[in-house]
Amino acid sequence: MLECLVFANAAAKDILKNLKKEKLVNDIKPWDESRVTDSDEEVVVSHNWNELRHFMWDYVGIVRSTRRLQRAARRIDMLAGEIREYYSYFRISPDLLELRNLVTVADLIVRSALSRTESRGLHHTLDFPETDPDMDGRNTVLKPPRRPKGR
């Protein structure tokens, strides 16, 4: 637990230091609910949440391979598309927002894993079983993909 607090503190300091370098987006339009309805498809959200949990466990667990990571990436892209479509037709719910955020985090995890060609720490990559000394002390920095404009 203490490790979580130490890393959270370090992450917060790094974010504050680098935040000044980032261009902030100020042109976000207010949400227009006039074209959406209450969902009669809540089962889609819960099904997608379960699907995400299962394929992340199966493909992106402690032991990984490039092929499994690529499969996970394709499924993440598919889920992200379904979520964008869902956003277009139904009112936003906390469960939908949670699912959207989980898919974003899953995307960052998979892209980060695919970008590293080594096994390090807890994660073992079958395609790259050794630690790469050139990667010592190098952080993997990724940004979430920009959401498409409009709905």
Secondary structure as GFF3:
##gff-version 3
##sequence-region A 1 151
A	DSSP	alpha_helix	2	19	.	.	.	ID=ss1
A	DSSP	three_ten_helix	33	35	.	.	.	ID=ss2
A	DSSP	alpha_helix	42	59	.	.	.	ID=ss3
A	DSSP	beta_strand	63	64	.	.	.	ID=ss4
A	DSSP	alpha_helix	66	89	.	.	.	ID=ss5
A	DSSP	alpha_helix	94	115	.	.	.	ID=ss6
A	DSSP	beta_strand	124	125	.	.	.	ID=ss7
A	DSSP	three_ten_helix	133	135	.	.	.	ID=ss8
###
